[in-house]
C-alpha cells in the first residue's frame, strides 16, 4: 500500500507531530489553511468513516477535542472547524481516514464550510421521511 499517512505513522516521512498515543497521531498539515491546522489520523489504516471502528473513531475525536482546547488557549482562536471527508465525491484526496482541525481567527477569510452549498427549502414532512430512511 502506498499511503502517505501510513508512511508518516511508520516514520518513513517526517512530520510536525503535535501529539500521539498508541492508536492515533496528530500532526500539522503541510498545506495549512490556518495557523495550527492539524490532522488527526488513526495509526491503523482505515479508508474512511465507513470502515473505521467505533473505538478508534472515539480516540480520534477525543484527541481532536484536546488539541482544539489547546489551540484555543495557546493561539486565542475564535473557533474551530472539524472537517472530515469520506469518498472522492466528498473531496477526500488521501484515502486514509483523517480529521482536520482548522482554527478560526478574527478576520480570516475562510468563510463558513457551507457557504457554497446548494441550499434548498424543504418541508418538515419531507425531512421526517428522510430521517425515517436514515434510521427506520
N, C-alpha and C positions, 0 to 999 in steps of 0.2 A: 504494500500500500504506500502511495506517495502523498501522504497527508502532512501538510506543513505544521499543523498543530501537534500531531503525534511526534514529529521531529523536534519540536520545541520541548515537549514533555520529556523526550529521551535525552535532551541536551545536545542534539546534533545541530540545532540552530539556536543561537544566542537570543535572549530576550531580556527586557527590563522587567524582571519579576517583581511583583508587588507583594504577593503572599501565596503560600501553597500549603497543602497538607497532603496526606497520603492519597486523597481521592480527587482533589481539584487544584487547579492552578490559575492564578490571576496575574496578568502582565499588561503593560501599557501597549496600546495599539500603535503599530508603526506608522499608520496614516491617521493620526488623531483628528477628530473634528472639533475637539476642545481640549484644553489643558487638563490632564488627568484621565482622559478617555481610556478605560480599561476593558479588557476582555476577560471573562471567567469561563474556563473550559473544564470539562471532566478529563482526568488523565487517561481514562479508558476511552477508546474510540466509540462514539455514538454518532450516527449521521445527523440526526435531527430530533425534534421534540417527540416524534412518533416512536422512536426506539430507545430513548434514554430511560433508565429505570427511575422509579419514584424516589428511591433512596438517594441516588446521585443527583437528581434534579433538586432535591431538598438541600443537598450540600452546596450546589451552585448558588441557589437563592440565598442561603444563609451567608455565604461568603460575599455575595453581591451587596447584601444589606450592610454588613460590617464595613466594606470598602466605601459604600455610599456615605455612611456616617462619618468615616474618616475624611472623605473628600469635603464634606460639608464643614467639618471642624477645621481642617487644615488649609483649605483654599476658599472658604466662605462662599461656596456655591449657593446659588439662588434656588436650585432644584436639580433633579436627576431624571434622565430618561433611561429606562431599561429597555433595550431593544433586542429582540430575538427573531430571526427569520428562519423559517423551515421550508425548504423547497426552492427550486430556482425561480418559480413564479413569484415567490415572496421576496426575492432578492438575495437568497443565500448563495454565496460565492465559494465559500470553503465548507465542504460537506463533513464537518466535524462540529457537533453541537457547540455553540458559543453564545454567550450573553454579553452584549455591550453595556457598559456603564458609561453614560455620557453626562458629565457635569454640565450644568447650565449656569451661565453667568449673566449678570445685568448687562444689557446692551449687546449680547451675542446675536448673531444674525441667522441662527439655525432654524428658527421658526418652530412650529408645532409639527410633530410627526404626521398628523392627519391633514395638514393644510392643503395638500394637493389631492386629497381623496375625493372620489366621486360620492357626493352625499345626496341621497335621495330620501324623500319623505315616504313614510310607510305608516300604516295604521297599527294600532296596538294589537288588533286581531291578527294581522299578518305576522307581527313579531311573536305572538304567542304560538302560532303554527310552526314557525321556525324553531322556537325554543323547544317545542314538543319533539321535533325531529332530532335535535341535538341530544336531548335526554328524555326519551319516551317514558 
